[in-house]
Each structure stands twice: as structure tokens, then as C-alpha cells.
Amino acid sequence: MEHGLAQGLSERYLDQLIMTTAALDTSVNEHVRALWTLIHRHGRALPQELYLNIP
């Protein structure tokens, strides 16, 4: 996942930050919190297109 974030888009992350920060900062789900910490540290949105398996 960190490799994908290294290739992520900082613009997309910043565009979505206002809408998502409150919910992600207060999540009680440990998996969500761990992933959010990782994404927030990189400051980039995960490029989901990398994970699509389209032939």
C-alpha cells in the first residue's frame, strides 16, 4: 500500500481532506485508523486505478 501511496495524487488527497478528516480522525475502527494514519502521513490519495484488474 505504501508503494501505491508514493505514486498517489496529492491534489486528490487535498480535495477530499475537508470532507473526510472529521470522520476518519474519530473512527473507532482500528483498521480504519491505521490506514488513515498511513494515508495522512503520505499526504496523497491512494490511486485506486492501480488495483483494478482489467484485462
Summary of the structure (lengths in Angstrom):
residues: 55
radius of gyration: 11.8
end to end distance: 21.7
largest distance: 38.5
contacts: 112
relative contact order: 0.28
helix: 69%
strand: 4%
